[in-house]
Amino acid sequence: MIRNFIFVFVLMAVFSISCTNDTITPKPPSPSTTSYVYIDDSEVLLQNMKKKLIGTWNVILTQTDYPYRSPTDSLLMTFPIRGEVDCAKENQWDYLKSITISELTPVPDKYLLNVVNHYYCRPDRKTNFMLRIQKPDNIFSIKEFNCCLYSNSKEIKSYELIPTTTDTEMILTTIAFDPSYFHLENVGSIKFPPKRYMIIIEKK
């Protein structure tokens, strides 16, 4: 009787150990192995915009915003000139007729471009464009320097470059400009030194 009891007890113990060993304990979830890499596409965007800019662009609109009643007036008037400029009537700006943009020579630069400015009422002038991009909004800007860059150069305009729905038309609106390029004493419709200046260019 006692032997039978011991046998049953041992058998139950073995069965219990066996069941315990067969029990699967759930593993905690492994930490995520996903990683996020920020890809800075600035270089690609700059190179694409640079290629797009190269060529000759006609200026189809020049728009100037200037104070209405006095040089300090916060209310601005807008004076647009679309198409050709009559130098006998409007000669306050160096009004652009077209601009020709090309690679910097003799060694191309990934940010810099040669520019020849063709005016209605002035001789042609060479300058340089320095192309930049602002993250994260991918806003393009251009700094324009008098010729020649790296040799006593001077920034004369700073533009925000606004692409339009077509690759053949763009808007350049000034962030800042050298006021010496505006001639209030000359004949024209602008009464006070301007606050803003914008051109719309169209590729030939």
Secondary structure, 3 states (H helix, E strand, C coil): CHHHHHHHHHHHHHHHHHHHHHCCCCCCCCCCCCCCCCCCCHHHHHHHHHHHHCEEEEEEEEEEEEECCCCCCCCEEEEEEECCCCCCCCCCECCEEEEEEEECCCCCCCCEEEEEEEECCCCCEEEEEEEEEECCCCEEEEEEEECCCCCCCCEEEEEEEEECCCCCEEEEEEEEECHHHECCCCCCCCCCCCCEEEEEEEEC
